[in-house]
């Protein structure tokens, strides 16, 4: 074990490293470095140099993040600039001359490192600060940064002696109580063990070395004073050129940044949307994003009529189509599909142009995305189909002259679509379009552009204002164009699709996490199966590989599917991860099968993007014609092509999504497009036909049942003639050959012909007259199979040589979230397809889980991210039962954590295997209170093993080990539903605005007619409810509908003229409402109306406070609250005592913990405590004495609450609760102290009630 010193470059995220930096920012950084170095003074002390370091860091981090002394820590960079912000970087500073205490390679275990360990223990162990990212030591000249993960692994490990020793030291339980004692007696031996037992990477840089690269670039704001600095390391004579100096400083600039040291997101973050780009693109198309009135969900729609621009793409298309498509919705839908097709092409072309310009060092003759080259939409149409869609040798002579450097793109993207039979882009008129009011474009004075531009010119100028270099190499740039990431384009088009299919763009850190988890498991599984190995991880596999060619065949044989592919984000993550796995296994090969060694080229995934770097962390840059560079680029292209063609498959019902997914995969391949040797490095290698693996269809609907090991022929009726079977077999064989020929490539005509052949054969295979389903003949009239996806033959790569369906090795994705009961006819169709998970009240994703499992090979893995409600609710029982029959490997529940922008969806992630193994399950539960945004780190820290038996048909509640132990002990006693109590919801009025009034309105109505008081009852709403006792200035007008069983007549509103007059204001809505009684003025029937007059507990259905209040004043509540009343006295307890004992139990911390785990989570950590869930709470009832004590405490707390100055029932009598000296007034502070004491006693008694005595268990409940 050892310390390895690495450069800042190796510790910076590769995707971040590739982002360009403006000249201005680099010059500012160089100036700050120069100023810092010039302040070095060996004659000055540590405090002086610490102050200069502080000034340097403030220029980098403030004002967004504060840098300050945080005693006893020398310096800290905080995770924000508010009072609540916590230290994220801890720095121990020494003076340049303090050699004895300064950390170094030769003398690591010295005071500076011992102090750093102490600071870490103070923050992480004592203060619970889990936001620390780095720990640093500097003596001004040398800088060392430790990744906090290394410190956590050892010093934050409870099993290490130092952990307990630190706690005892802070409690004065050690022999020495000075910090020097901690350094010498505790930290020093621990550090020795730490250094001996751990491999540690320490980022190191020298200020002097950094300053060698500081020199004024042309136009710089500073120079070097040669008189004063002639011998300094930053003197020009000892420096490299300004440009090269800036380039060499880039890694340090990016290391000393919030993005690296504080792990903040950066501009090219695939998880976030560039709002400016998105908004202006919508404007150009003719769309807008708005919030729906109901639910506040953001949707994309055609612009409001007042804001429409006739020159936008959508409005222009609608104008051209509306005569042929008089149906408005059909016309708009077709116009939008066309716009998405056109914008897809334009974005892809911008990426192509950017890639070529990068290869050609910015040579302007290679530009084509401007009106100088493409003057109008008619010319753009020619460009699409006569240039890009044709091989160079097949192009017209005039086209060759105009576009000599434009490559041939063998992509169906540049073939006319079915919709384009009605309108091609040449039909869009050239017209002046209003510039977006927040446009990125600038006028000649550098101000935001205004006015109009020709629409095509506007599109080109808009796209040119951004950086589309798909694999940028970083560097210093004089421009400040925002980089647009390919993943962000997928996010944009996912949003434009409008979420109408229930699909949401999954953040990149999640897609990559899931892809890595599933594919690493899959790769290990495949090698174990093929080679009869017993490897547990990739490292084990790598150690055993001897035949590189065979190893590549094994990986290339993996088949991965996304059955609701959307924008293709999961498949792109799978592509990147498979490439990174090949690199990790050291089996990456060139076109000749020769290994590309890891020291030459390392493939890894950073920020959901594939990074290609050398051993020093330097990004790979393709140089056409350079032998080594060409070899690597061709290898990357061929590897991507092979994986996309053979390993990745996707299906979606939405044709727009399918096209976007295909575009994403082409973009990934485009990133490594290379110039061919045959063309003398002038023409790009032709893109293959990779689109056929992404299909349009309904993944859930198939005419043929999906069964591994079967062929389509197996489902013919037994009495079918042999020749019919033979005919079908011949068609299946021909179909497979056509698919293979299509992938091999060919002319545009050949591709079209092959597509027609494939479509025809699929139709014949899909509709043979003698095929039955599950043993029954199904008529076409019963179910429409036109959108079905026939998994049994759709993908030939999933069939063996005999045509048998073999299944996928891995399935990954984010299935649609749509309630089945909202799907009308399709819900009924799915109900007939024998889905065991089908429940009319359930969600579509339940069926996708079952479908995914059926598509897997034996021992295959699948992983979904989807809503977590199914884990607890009744309609999830069928899915839980189904999942319990799989081999569940991992389940992560994220409670109320929000991962999807603009959508309130609470999710879980699971990984399962198609096998019979019942091994312990890795599980974790996080929520918005304990999740802080560091996904993988926090998931790993919160994940524990649980017995597979915990995950059966009953509710799945995931908790940490201590909570699990506590909750197991709570599974005793009698359930609420079996107690002598009734639980009912509150009053439904049908129109609350009419029947809910405030105190002033009540007084007014009583003043008009005193009889009104008979119908006006105090009212509690959910938001009003406090624990124990609650007051309210809200009231319910209660013109009830009588109780027939009790011969209580409905209220005659004419007897209450003031109330009738009040209600008449709303008469139109009262008449139309559903929840009404015999007349519009009466409330609906309520059989338990009299229960509201009894003593009762009231609690809200939706709450994050879990408050239960007691009422004996006859308060009413609305239907968003519940009431609990006694049916009869319980055992020997006096009437009402049992109810108050329940009140105390409900308000205890223990029951709050139970609610958190057993009631579904909602927004902001709220829970749904409806009867369905809450009635399952079990309470031991065999200790009447404890119940009596709890009831007594409840009475005392209620009395104390009423003494508070804010309570209307407060009395002036002190009542021994606490008095203000010299006054008969009760001190509110004393009251609150008394209440806290009483509540602590309640908690103690409830622990006793359940037999919970373990101190650590009690502590974890109290700290929940």
N, C-alpha and C positions, 0 to 999 in steps of 0.2 A: 504494500500500500504506500502511496506517496502523494506529494503535492505536485501538480502539473501547472506550470505557469503558462497562461494562454494570452493571446493578444485581444484587444477590444473587438477586433473584427470577428473573431471566432465566437464571441458571445452575443453578437447583435443578430436579431432575427434576419434571416436571409432575404425575406420579402421586403423588410424595411431597408436593408442595406442597398437594395436595387432602386429605391426611390431617389430621384435627383434632388439636389439641394441648390437653392438659388445662390448666385454670386454674393448677393448682399448678406445673406445669412452666414455664409462661410467667411466673409470678410469681418463680420462682427465677431465671430468665434475666434478668428486668428488674432484680432485686436485684443480680445479678452485674454487669450493665452499669453500674448506678448506682454500685456500689462501685468499679468500675474507673475510671470517669470522675472520681470524687471524689479519686482518688489522683494525678491529674495535678499535677505540680509543676515549673514551668519552671526552678526553681533547682537541680533534681536532675539527675544525669547519665543516660547511656544505660543503665547497669547497673541503676539503680533502676527505671526504667520497664520494662526488660525483665523484671525480677523481678515487677512487678505484672501484666504481660501473661501471664507464666508462671502466676501464681496464678489468673488469670481462665480460661485455657484448661484448667487442671487440673480445675476444677469441672465443665467440660463433658465432658472426655474420660476422666478417671480414674474408677474403677480399671481399666476394661477396656483402655484405651490410655494409654501413658505419654507425658508431655510433659516434655522435658528438654533441657538444653544438650548438644550433640553436637559438640564442638570439631572444627574451627574454626567450625561452624555456630552461630549465636546461639541459635536455638530449633528444636526439631523435634517434631512430633507423630508418634509411632511407630504402626506398624500392629498393635500388640499390646502386652502388658505383660510379655513374657518377655525374657530376655537375647538371644535370637536375633531379636527383632522389629527391623524396619528402618524408617528414617524414611520417612513417607508424605507429610508436609507439612514443607517447609523454610522457615524464617522468618528474614529479615534485619531486625533491629530497630535503629532510630535514635532519638535523643532528640527531643522536640518542637521543640527549638531548632536542631537541625542541618539547616538548610535547604539548605546547599550540597551535602550528600551524599544528600539525600532525593529519591527518584523522584517525578516529577510529569508532568502532560501537557505542560507547557512545557519541562521539562528532564528528559527520560527517561534519557539516557545519562550517568548519574552513578555515583558509587562504589557506591551501594546495589544497583543493578542489575548492575553489574560483579561485585560480591561474590556476588550470587545466581547468576550464571552460573558462577562458580568453584565454588560449593557443588554446583551441579547436576553439573558435570563430575566432581567428586570422587566423588559418589555414583553417578551413572549410568554414566559411562565407566570410571572407575578401579575402583570397588567392584562394578559390575554390579548395582546396586540398581534393579530395574525395577518396584518397588512405589511409587515416587513418584507422587503424584496432583496436588499443587499446590505452587507456590512463591510465597511472600508477602513483601511489604515493608511495614513499618509504622513510623511515627514516633509511635505512640500515638494521635495524632489521626486520621490518614488510613491506610486499609488497602487494599492492592492485592494481588490474587491472580492469578497466571498459571497457566493450565492447562498441565500438564507436556507435553501433546501438542505445543504450540507450541514448547517448548524442544527436544523430541526431534526435531521436524521440521527444526530448524536446527542447534542445538548438539550434538545427538546423531547428526548425519549425518556419516558417515565421509568424504563427499566435500567437506565444507566445510573450509577451511584451519584453523579453530580446533580441529578434532578432533585433527589431527596435531600442531599447535602445543602443545596441552595435554599430550599424551603426551611430547613432547620437553621441555617445561618441567618436568614431574615427573621426567624422567630427567636433569635438569640439562644439557640439550643446547642451551638457548637462551642468548642473550647475558646476559640478566638472570635471576636466580634468586629474586628477592623477589616476594611476592604483588603488591606495587605495580607491579612490572614486568609481571606478567600482566595486571593491570587496565588499564594504560595502553597497552601495546604489543600485546596479543593480544585481550583482551575488548572494549575500546573500539571498534576498527575493526570487529570482528565484529558488535557490537550495532548499529552504524550500518547495516551491510548487512542485518542481521536486521529492523530497523525499516523499512528502505526496500523490502525485497523480500517481506515477509510481512504478511498481514492478521491482526491479533492482537486477541482480545477479552480485556480485563482487567476482572475484577470489582472494583468499587470501592465502598467505603462510608466514611462519616465517623462517628466515634464521637459527635461532637457532634450530628449529625443524628439518629442512632439514639436518643440520650438525650432528644430532644424528645418521643419517644413513651413515655418512662418516667414513669408516674404510678401511684400506688396505686389498684388496682381495689378495689371493695367487698370487705372481708374480706382485703385484702392484708396480708402480713407486714411491710411497711415503708411508711414515708411519707417526705416530703422535709422536712428541717429548713429552714424558711423564713428563719430568722435567719442561718444560715451560708451558705445557698445562694440568697439572694434574687436574685443576678445570674447564677446558673448557667443554662445552656441547658436543664437538666432541671427548672427550677422550674415548679410547677403552673400558674402564670399564663401560662407560655409553652408549655404542653402541650395536647394534645388530650385527649379523654375517655379514661378507663382502658380501656374496651372497644375503642374505635377505635385507641388506642395499641398495645394488644396485637395487634390485627389487622395494623397496619402493621409491627410488629416480627416477625411470623411468618416472612417470607422470610429475614430475617437469622438468626433462630433456627434455621431449617432449613438455611441455608447453613453456619453454624458448628456442624455436627453430624457425627458419624461417618458418617451415611448419605450426606452430600454430600462432605465433605472426604476421607473415607477410602473412599468408594464401597461402604459396607456395605449389605446388604439391609435393607429396611424392612418394616413389618408388613403392608403391602398388596402385598407382592411376590408376583406370580402364579406365581413359580417355586417357592414353598415352601408347605407345608401347615400350616394352623393345627391343631396336634396336639390341642389341648384341644377345639376344636369338633368335629373329626373323631371323637375317641374317644367323646364324649358322644352324638353323632348315631348312631354305631354302637350304643351302649347302648340308645338309645330304639327303634331299629329292632329290636334283638334279635340283633345280630351282634358279633363280636369279631375282632381281628386277632391272628394268632399266627404264629410261625415254624415252618416245616416242619422235621421232623427231618432230611430229606435236602436238603442244599444251603442250608439256612437261609433260604429265601425266605419273605417275609411273605405270608400269604394271609388273606382274609376268609372267615369261615364262621359258621354258626349257633353260638350260644354253647354251651359245654359244658353238658350236662344239669344239673349241680350249680349253674350260675350263671344258668339261664334264668328269665325273669320272664314270667309268664303275661299280664301287662298290656302287654308290648311289642307293637309292631305285627306282627312276624313270628310270634311265638307265638300271638297272637290270631287271625291269619289262618290259620295251620296248623290250629288247633283247629276253625275253621269249615269248613275244606276237607277235612279228613282222611276224613270219611265218604264224600264223593264221589270222592276220589282216594286209594284204598288204597295205591297205589304211593308209598312214602315220598319217593323222589327227585323224582318228578313233582310231588307235593304241595308239597315245599319249594321247588322251582323256580318254581312258579306263585305261591306265597306271596311269594317274594322279588321277582318281577316286579311284583306288586301293590304291595308296599311301596315299591319304587323309583318307581312311578307316583305313589303318594300323596305321597311325600316330595318328588318333583319339583314337584308342584302346590303343596305347602305352601311350599317355598322360593321358588318363582316368585311366590306371593302375598305373601310377606314382602318380596320385592323391589318388587312393585307398591305395597304399602302404604308402604314407605320412600320410594319415588319421589314418590308423591302427597303425603306429609307434607312432603317437601322443597319441593315446589311450593307447598304451602299453609302454609309457615312453621310447621310443627309443630302445626297445628290438630287437637286431639285428636278432634274429631267425625269426622275422616276415617279414624280407626283402625278396623280390623275384625278383626285377628288376636288375639283374646282370647276367653275364655269369657264375657265380658260380652256379646259380640255373637254368638258361636258356642258355645252351651252344651255340646254333645255331638256325637258322631260322626254321629248322624242329621241334626242341623242342618248339620254340615259337608258331608254328602252333598247336601243341598238347596242349600247355598252353591255347591258345585262346578257343579251342573247346572241349577239353577233361577235362579241369580243370574248368575254369571260367564259361563255358556254361553248366556245369553239377552240379546237387545237390551233396552234400557231400556223401550221401548214394549211389549214382549211379556211383561214380568214381571208376576207376580201383585201385587195391590194390597198385601197384607200384606208381601210381600218388599220392595216399594218403600219402605214405611214403615220397615222394620227396617234397610235398607241403602240409604239415599238417595244416598250418595256413592261407591258401589262401581261401577266402570266395567264395561262389557261388554267381554269379552276374546274376540275372534274367534279362538280357538285350539283346535286339536284336542286340546290338553292337557285341556280341560274338556268333552270328549265321552267317553262310556263306551267303554272299550277292550274287546276280545274277552275278556280275562281277567275283566273286571268283569261279564260275564254270569254268572259263577259266584259272585262276591263283590264287593259294593261296600263302601265304607268305613263305611257305616251299619251293616254287620254286625259291626264291631269293638265289643265291649262296653266301656262306660265302667268303668274299674277303677283301683284304686290301684297305682301303680308305684313301685318303689324308685328313689330318686334316685341318680344316678351318684356313686361315691365321690370323684371329683375334679371335681364339678360346678362350673360357672361361677356357679350361683345362690347368693345370699347370704340369710341369715335376717335378722330384724329387728335383730340386733346387729352385722350386717356380717360375720358368720362364715359359713363354707361351710355351705350347707344340708344337712340330713340328713333321714332318714325317708322318707316317701312323699308323692306328689302324684297327683291324678287324671291319668290318662295324657294326655288331650288338653290339660289345663291345663299339664301339664309341658312338652309340646311347644311351646305358645305362649310360656310363660315362658322356656324355653331359647332360642328364636329371638329373643325380645325382648331377651335379654341381649347380643346382638351388633348391630353397625351394618351394615345391609344396603344403605345408600344407594349405589346403583350408580354414581353420579357425584357423589360428595361434593365439597363446595366448600371443605373445610378449615375454618379458623377455630379459635376457642378455645372449648372446651366444658367444662362442669362434670361431664360424665359421662366414663367411661373405657371405653366399649364398644369391643371389638376389631372392626375393619372386616373383613368377609368379602367377598373379591373374587369376581366371577363366574367367573374362571378357576379359582379354588381349588375352587369347586363342581364344575367339570368334573373336576378332579383327584380329588376325593373319590369321585365316581361311577365314574370310571375304575377306581379301586381296588376299589370295591364289586363291580364286575363280575368282580373276582377274577383278572385276568391270565390267565384260562383260555384265552383266545383268542390269547395271546402278544402282547397289546398293552400298551404302557407309556405313561404320560403324559409327553409331551415338554415340558421346561422352556420357559417363555415366551421367554427370550432366544434360544433356538434356533429356535422356530417363527417368530418375527419376523425373525430373520436370514435364514432360508430363504425366507420369504414376500417379503421386500424384494428379495433377490437375484433370485429367479425373476420376480417381477412387474415390477420395473424393466426387466429384460431384455425381458420380454414387451411392455410398453407401448412401449418404443423400437422393437421389432420391428414392432408393429402400425402405428405411425405411418409407419415407413419403407416398409412394404408399401402402405399406403393412399395415401400422399402422394409416393411415390418419392423420399423423403429419404434421407440417409446420416448420420443422427444417431447419435452414440455413447453419449449419456447423456440423462437427463431435462432437464438444463440446455439442451442443444442443442435438444431438442424444444420446450421452453418458449419459447425465443427465436424459433422459427419459427411458432408458433401464431398465427393471425389470426382464424379462425372458431371461437368458443368452443362453439357448438352442435355443430359437426362434431367438434370435439375430444372433447366428452363422448360423442358417439355411438361414437367409436372406442374409448374406454375402456370404455363400457358394453357393448360387443360382445365383450369378453374373457370367455372361459369357463374357469373354474378348477375342478378336481375333486380330491377326496381319495378314493382308491379303498378305503381302510380307515379310515373317518372317526373312529371312536372317539367321544370326547366332543365333537368338532368344533373342537378347539383350533386346528388349522391353518386351518380355514375362517374362524374369527374373526380370526386373524392376517392372513389374506388380505383380509378385509373392511376391517380397520383400515388396512392398507397401501394398498389401492386408494383409500380416502378421503384418506389422507395424500398420495398421489401426485397426486390431483386438486388438492389444496391447493397442492402444490409447483409444479404446472403453471399455477396461477392460473386454473383453469377451473371452480371451484366456483360453482354457480348456485342461485338461489332458485327457487320454484315457477313464477315468471313468466319464467324463463330469464335473469334479470339476474345479472351476475357479483357474487359476494361477494368483495371485495378482500382480499388477504392481510393488509393492515394492520388490517382489521376483524375477521377471524377466521382463525386459523392452526390447521390440523389437523396434528398430528404424533403419532408413536407413542413413548410413553415407558413402559418397563417392561412392554411387551406390552399396553399399554392406550392407547386413543385419547384424546389430550388436545386439548381445544379451548380456545384462549387468544387473547387479543388481542395487539397488537403489543408491549405492555408486559409480557406474560407473565401477565396476570390471567386466571384461569379464567373461561370463559363460564358465566353463570348464567341459566337460563331464568326469565323473569318473565311468566306468562300474561297476555295482553292487551296487553303493551307492544309497540308496533308493530315496533321493531327486533329485540327479543328473540324475538318470535313468528316473524318472518321467518327468523331464523337457525335456530330450533328446527325449524320446518317443513322447512327446506332439509336439515338434517341427517337428519331422519326419512325424507324422500323419497329422499335419496341412498342411505341404508342400505337402504331397501326395494328400490330399483331394483337395487342390487348383489346383495342376497340373493336376489331373485326371478329375476334374469336371468344372474348371473355365477357363482354358487357352487353346486356340486353335490357330493353325497357318497353313499357306499355303505358299508354294513357288514353283516356276516352276523348280528351280534348285535342283536336288536330293542331291547334296553335301551340300547345305545350310540346307536342311531338316535334314540331318544326324547330322550336326553340332548343330543345334537347339536342337535336341533330346539329344545330348551329354551334352549341357549346362544345360538342365533341370535335367538330371541324376546327374550331378555334384552338383547342388544345393541340391538335395535330399541326395546325398552322404555325404554332410557336416554334416548332422544330423543322419547318419546311427548309429544304436545302436546294442549292443550285447544283445541277447535274454536271458531271464531268463530260458527258456526251455533248452537251450544248456549250462547252467551253465556259461553264459556270455563268451562263447568261439566262437560263430558263430554270424555273423552280420545278422540282419533282411534282408530278401530277398527284393530286389528292385522290385517294381510293374512294370507292363507293361504300361508305360506312353507314349510310342512312338506313339500310334495310333491317338492322338489328333493333331499330326503334319503331314500334308499331302503334297504329291507332286501333283501339278496341277496348271493350269492357273486360277487364281482367277477371271480373267475378262471374261472367256469363259465358258458358261454353256448352256447345251441344254434346260434345263427347266428354264424359267424366274423366277427370285427371287421375290417372293411376300409373304409378311407376311400374316399369317392366312390361307394359302393354303397348300394343300398336293399335292404330285406328281399326284395322281389320278385325280385332277381337270384339268389336262392338256391333258387327253385322249380325243380323238375325241368323239363327242356326240353319234355317231352311233356304238361305240365299245360295244361289248356285256358285259353284267354284269359279266359273268364268267371271262372275261379277267381282268376287274377291280378287282374282288375278288382275282384273282391270283397275281396281282401286290401288292395288299394290304397284302397278306400273305407273299410275299417276303420281303416287307418293314418291317413287324413285325419280320421276321426271321433275317433280317439284324441287326435290333436294338438289338436283343437278343445276336447275335454273338459278337457284339462290347462290350456289357456288360460283357459277359463271358471272352473275351480277357483281359479286364482290371482287372478282378478278379484274373488273374494269372493262372499258370498251368505248366505242363511240356513243354519242348522244342517241343515235338511232337504235343501236344495239341495246342500250340501257332501257329505252322506252319499250322496245319489243320484249325484252326480258321481263319488265314490269307487267306488261299485258299478259304474258304467258303465266307468270306467277299468280297474278290476280285470278285468271281463268281457272288455273288448277286448284287454287284455294277454294274457289266457288264450287267446283265439282266435288272436292273432298268434303266440303262443309255441308252440302245439300243432297247427298245420295238418298234416293227415296226409301230405301229399305233399312235405314239406320234407326235404332231405338236408343233410348236413354234410360239407364238404370233398369233395363228390362221392359220398358213400356214404350210403345210407339207414340212419338210426339208429333202432333200436326203443326205445320207452320203457323196456322191461325192462332194456336194457343200462346206461343211465345215468339216474339220477333228476334231472330238471331242475326239480324243484319249487322249489328255492332259487336257480336260475340268475338271472343279471342280464343281460337282453338289451340290450346297449349300442346295438345297431343301431336301436332305436326307443324305448328307455326314457325318454330325455330329448329331447323335441321341439325344445328350444332348440339341440340339436347337429345338427339336420337342416336341410337347405336347403329351398327351396320345393318341390322335387321329391321330398322325403323321403330324400335321400341323407345318409348319415352323414358329417359334416365333421370331427369330432374336436374335442378340447379345445385351447385355447391354452396351458394350463399345468396340470400335475399336481404335487401336492406332498403329502408325508405321511410317515408312520412305519408301514411295513407290519408285519404280524404276524411274530413270530419263533417258528416252530414247525418242528421237524424233520419232513421229509416221511415218513421211515420210521416216525414215531410216529403217523401219521394213518390208518393202516390202509387201509380201502377207498377213502377220498377220495384218497389218494396214487395209487392205481391209476387212479382216474377222471382225475386231472390228467395222468397219464402218457399218456393216450389223446387229449389235447387239442392235440397237436402243439406243445408248448412246447419251444423249442430249448434253454432253460436248465434243463430238467428233468434232475435227477440224483437217484436214490433216496437218496443220502447227503446231499443238499443241504438247504436250508432253504426254507420257504414264501416268504420275501421275494424269493428269486431269481425266482420266477414272477411276483410282483407287479411287478418291474422290467420284465419283458417285456410284461406286460399294459399297464402304464402307457404304454410306448413305442408300443404298437399303437393306443392311444386318442388319441394326439396328432395335431394337424394338422401339415402340413408346416411346418417351422421352429418348431414348438412346443417349449416347455421343460418338463423335469420334474426334480424334486429329491426325494430320499429321505434320511432318516437311518435307518441300519440297521447290523447287526453288521458288523465289518470283517474277519471271518475269510475271507470269500470272496476277498479280495485275495491271499491266499497259499496257501490249502489246495487240494488236488486237486479237491474237489467244486465249487470255485468256477471251474474252468476254463471250463465252458460259459457262465457268466455273464460272465466276463472277455472271452471271445470275442464274446459278444453286445454288450457295452458298447463294445468296440473298433470296432464297426460303426456306433455312434452318433457324434455330434459331442460328445465329452466336453469340458466347459468348465471344470469345477472338481472336484477331489477332495480332501477334507480327512480325514486319518486321525488319530484321537485316541488311538490306542494303548490304554493301560489307564486312561485318564481315565474316571471314573464320572460320568455325567450323570443317570442314572435312580435315584431313591431306592429303596432296598430291593431292588435287583436288580443283579446283577453282569453287566452287558452292556457290551461294548467296541464302540464305534461309529465309523462314518465318515459323511460327508455328501458327496453328489455333486450336481452340476448338469450336465445333458446336454441336447442339442438334437436334434430330429429333422431332421437335415440331413446333407449329405455333406461339410461343411467339416471339415478336419483342421488346425485352428489349434493353436498351443501351448496346453497345459493348465495352469491355475493349480492348484498342489498344495502341500499342507503336511503335515507329520507332527509331532504333538505327543504327549507322554505325561505321566504323573503327575509326572515329575521336572522337566519344563520348562513345565508348564501351571500357572498360579497363580490361575485363576478369572476373569480378565478376557478373556472369550471373544473378542469382536470385535478388540480391540486385539492380542491374542496371535496370533490367526489371521492377521491382516493382516501382522504382523511376520514370521511364519514362512512366508508363501506366496511361492512362486517359480514362474516359468514352466518347463515341461518339454515336450520334444517329444512330440507325440501318439503317436509310434511307441513310446514307453516303455510304453504301456498297450495291450498286446495280449493274447493268450491265456495267455502265461506270467505268472509271479507279478508282482504290482504292488508294488514297493517304493519308497516315496516318501522322499526324503532331501533335505537342503539341498545346495546346489551343491558345497560342498567335500566333503561326505560322498559325494555322487554321483560326483565325480571319483575319490575314493579307491576306492570300491567297483567302479567300472568297471575300475580297474587290478587289482583282485583277481579279475577274471573271466578268469584265465589259469591254465594248468597242468592238473593232473589232478584230477578229482572224487574224493572219498573212496570213492564206490561203485565206482570203477575201479582202486583201489589193492590191493596184495596184503595186505589186512587183512580181518578179519571183524568185523561189528558185530552184537551180539545183546543182547536185553534179559535182565534178571536172572531169578531163580527165582520161579515162581508156586507158592505153597503152597496156596492156596485158603482158608486160615485162619491168618493170621499169628500170632494170639495163642497158638496151640499150638506153632508151630515156631520162633518168635523168642524168644530168652531173653537174660537179662543175665549178667554175669560171676558173680554169686553163685549163680545157678541152675546155671550150668555147673559150678562147683566142687562143688556139692551132688551133681549127677548123677554126676560122676567119682568123688566120694568113695563113693557107693553102689555104683558099678560102673565100675572103671577103663576097661573096654572102651568105655564111652560116649564117650570122647574121640575114637574113630575117626569118629564121626558128627557131632561138634560142630565147626563151621567158623566162623572169624571172619566177621562180617557187616557190610556197610556199607548204611545207608539213605541216601536223598537228603539228608536234613537233616544227616547226619554228614559229608558230603563237603567237604573243603577242597581248595584248589589244591595241586598237586604231590604231597603225601603226607598220608595221613590215618590216625589211629588210632581204634579203636572198642572199646567194652566191650559190644558186642552180638554175638550169635552165632546161627547157624542150625543147627537139628537137621536133618540131611540124610539121611533114609532114602530114598535115591534109588530109582528104578524100573529101574535097570540101563540098559545100552546094548546092544541086541540085535546091532547090527552088529559090536560088539567082543567079543561073548560075555561081557559083564559082567552078572552076574545081579542081580536086584533085591535090596535089603536085606531080610533076614528079621528082623523086629522082635523075634521071640522070643529072638534071640541077644543082645538088648540090654534086659534086664529093667528097668533104671532108667528108660531112655527110654520104654519101653512104658508103664510105670506113670505117667510124666508125661503122655504123650499120652492115656492112658485117661481123664484128667479131662475131655477134650474130645470123647470118642468120638462122641457124638450128632451134633455139628456136623461132625466129620471124615467121618462116613458120608454126610452130606447134601451135602457140598461137591462142586462140579463138577470142580475141578482136583485130581484124585487119581490114584494109580497103581493097581497090581493089587489092593492092599488099602487100607483107609482110612488105614493108617499110612504108606504110601508116597507120595512126591511124584510128580507127573505126569512123563511122559517128557520128557527134555531131551537132545536129540541132541548138543548142544555142551557137555555137562557138564564134559568134561575141559578146556575152555578156561578155566575158572575157576582151574585150577591153574597156568596159564601166566602169565608177566609180561603185564600188561594195563593199559590205561587204563580208569578207571571215571568215569562222569559221570552226573548226575541228568537225568531227562527234563524235569522242571519246575524251573526255577531262576531266581533274579534275580541270582545271583553269578557264574554261568557258570564254575564251578570244575571242573577236570579233575585227577584224582589218579592216581598211579601205584601199582601194587601188584604185588609178586612173592612175597607170602606166602600166596597161595591164598585170598584173601578172596572170599566170596560177596556177592551183592547181590540185593535184591528186584527185582521186575519193573518198578519205577518208576525204575530206573537202567539204563544201558547199559554194556557192556564192549567194548573194542576190543583185539583180539590180532592178532599177525602170522601170516600163513599161511606165509611164507617170508622169507628175508633179502632186503632190497631192494638191488638193484644191488651195488655194491662195499662197502656199509656192513656192519660186523660185525653179527651177530645181536643184536637188541634196540636197536641204535642208532637205527634208523628210528622205532621206537615212541617213544623218548624225544624225538626231534626233533619228532614230531607233538605230544607232550605240551607241549613248549615253545611250539609254534605255537598250539595251542589255548588256552593260558593267556595269550597276548599280547593287548594292547589292540586290535590290529587285528582279530583274530578275534571279540573281544567286540562290536566295532562291526558286523561282518558278521552275527552272531547277532541283534543288535537289529533289524536291517532284514529279515532273511530267515526268522526263526522267529516264529510267531504269538505275540502278546502276551497275557498272562494277568493275573490279579489282582496288584496291587502292582508291576507292571513285570516280572513273571516272564515267561520265554519257554518255549515248548514246543520242546525240542531233540531231539525224537524223530528216528529215522532218516530218516523221510520228508523232513524238511527239512535235517537236518545233513549227510546224505550228498552233498548238492549243493555243499558247500564245496570250492573248487578251490585246489590248492596247487602252486606251481612246484617240480618235483623234479629240475631239470637241474643244480643246483649242489650236488654232494655235499659240498663243503668247508663250505658254509654249514650244511647239515643236520648235519654232524659237530659243528660249533661249537655249534649249538643243543642237540644231545644232551649235549654236555659241560656246557653251562650248566645243563641240566636236572638232571644228576647233582649238580652243585655246589649247586644250590638245595635239592634233596632232602636232601643231607647237612647243609646249613645248617639246614633246618627241623627235622631230627632233633636238632640241638644245643640247640633251645629248651627252656627249663626245663619246659614243659608236655608235652613229648613223651616217651613211655615209653621210647623207644630212645636217649635222650640219653646221651652218654658224658661222662666228666669231663675228657677230654683236650682242650685248647684248640683244636688243629688250625688255628692261624693265622687263626681267624675273628675273635678279639677277646677280650682277657682283662680281668678286673677287676684293677686294680692291687693287687699284693701277694697275689694269690690265683690258684689254678689254675682257678677257676670261670670259665666263659664268661659275659660280660655279655649279657643278653637284648637290651639296647638296641643293643649292637654287632652282635649277630646280625641283628637286624631291619634295621639300616642296611646290612649286607652283602647281605641278601636283596633289599632294595630296589635296590641297585646292580646285582646280578645280573639282576633282572627288567627293569631299564632296558636292560641289554645285550641281553636277549632281544628286547625291543621294537625296538631298533635293528636287530638282525639280521633280524627279520621284515619290517621296512620295506624293507631291502635285498633280501630274497628276492623281494618283489613289485615292486621297482623304484620305490618311493615315496620321493622325495627332496625334494619341495617342503616348505619349512619350515611354511608356513601349513596345508597339508594334515595334516602330522604333528601340529601343535599342536591342530587341531580333533579329531583322534582322541584325543589325550591328555586333552583337556578334555571328552570326550563325557559 
